[in-house]
């Protein structure tokens, strides 16, 4: 077990992150109300599994407190219950930072509120909330395939079952979690209850792409966004909507406007008083989103969070 720390640049609230995960169906997150976020996930190297216990220090001056984490890295063979002998390397630390969007300088984010009252209201509603990403582009891609044409709750159950039956079981600060199976393990699974044969074949193709380095987050973020999206759409079962999800919520790209997310388009039209008919005017919506640069992905998350609140009974 190794302790690491992150100093957020700009506002950040781990408590807001936890609340978001509790309402985010793909995460199926449930944890004790003790201020510690527990995560288990395949490492970006495609072999190891990472267990992380994360908490945030309190401050008295209103600044974002340091985020602390205890990381344990397990070797690729699930039959070996012991952690790997070496300490987590910089790649594992960077992966955790990416998951929590702590790898992005958010010091300029509050400045958007000065020129956009809608953004100001969103920030007031969710102070310090940054996108909480899928653990990797690989896991985001797998979720995209699993969730196609079935209910999100059903997809979440299937994903959780894959983790329980084929992923590594770890104990994190007194709670048992199961990581999603690493790519080579997923490639070996021939039958997944609840998924068609076509979906299983697509999961195999994604696992192979991940093992070959084609779903590397840093590589995708270094490319022009349009090129990264095009490369993702070339993968089996990945269309325009899924490609945006993988780049934004898998690779953690902070500044992409998701043109193909219908609910987000409706939320923008609603918040900016455009009327329902303008929710399909992607050019106009993109013009509005340009005001949010270089944090378009972050504002989009806040809009979705508000829309989800409005959809709750009694809101």
Residue, then its C-alpha position, 0 to 999 in steps of 0.5 A: x500500500x502506498x500513500x499519494x496526494x493530489x493538490x487540486x488546481x481550482x475548486x474540487x470537492x470529493x464529497x460532490x464526486x461521491x454524491x455524483x457516483x451514487x446517482x450514476x447508474x454505470x458506477x453502481x456505487x455504494x459505500x459507507x458514509x465515512x468520507x472515503x471513496x473506494x475504487x477498484x479498477x483494472x490498471x491502464x497497463x491492462x494487467x494489474x488491478x488497482x485498489x484505492x481508498x481516497x479522501x480529502x482534507x478539510x480546510x478553513x480558508x475555503x480552498x480545495x483541500x489536498x486529496x489523499x489516497x492509499x493505493x494497492x496494486x495487485x498483479x495480473x493473475x487473480x489467483x495471486x491474492x497478494x499485492x504486487x511487490x513494487x509501489x504504484x508507479x506514476x502511471x497508476x497515480x496518473x490514472x487515479x488523477x484522471x478518474x477524478x479529473x484532478x489531472x486538469x488545471x481547473x483554476x480558470x473554471x470559476x471564471x466562466x461564471x462571471x460571463x455566463x449566469x447559467x454556468x454560475x447557477x450550475x456551479x452554485x448548485x454543485x460546488x467543486x463538482x468535476x467529472x468523475x470518469x470511467x476508470x479507463x477508456x476500455x471500461x467506458x467502451x465496454x459499458x457502451x457495448x453492454x448498454x446498447x438497446x437495454x435499460x441502464x439498470x439492466x446494463x449496470x447489473x450485467x457489468x457488475x456481474x462480470x466484475x463479481x464473476x471474472x474480476x479481482x476481489x479486493x478489500x478496500x478499507x473494510x469494504x469488498x469490491x470487484x474490479x471489472x475484468x482486465x482486457x485479456x480476461x474479458x477476451x476469454x469470456x465466451x458467454x455473458x448472460x443477458x448479452x447477445x453473441x454479437x455484443x460478446x464478440x464486440x466486447x472481445x474486439x474492444x478487449x483486443x483493442x485495449x490490449x494493443x494500446x488502441x484505447x490509451x487515454x493519453x494518446x486520445x487526448x493528445x489527438x485533435x478531438x475529431x481524429x480521436x472520435x473518428x478512431x473510436x468510431x472505427x471500433x466494432x459497436x462504437x457509434x458517434x454517441x459512444x465515441x463521445x462518451x469514451x473520449x469524454x468520460x473514459x479518457x477524461x477529455x475536459x473540453x469536448x462538446x458532445x453533439x450526439x447526447x440528446x438529453x444534454x441538448x435538451x438541457x442546454x435548450x431548457x437552461x438557455x431558454x431556447x425552447x424544445x424545438x431548438x434542442x436539435x439545432x446542434x450548431x446553435x448549441x455548439x456556439x453556446x458551448x464555445x463560451x465554456x472553453x476549455x471546460x466544455x465537458x465539465x459544464x456539460x456534466x453540470x447541466x446533466x446533473x441539474x437535469x437529473x435533479x429536475x427529473x426527480x419526483x417532487x422537484 
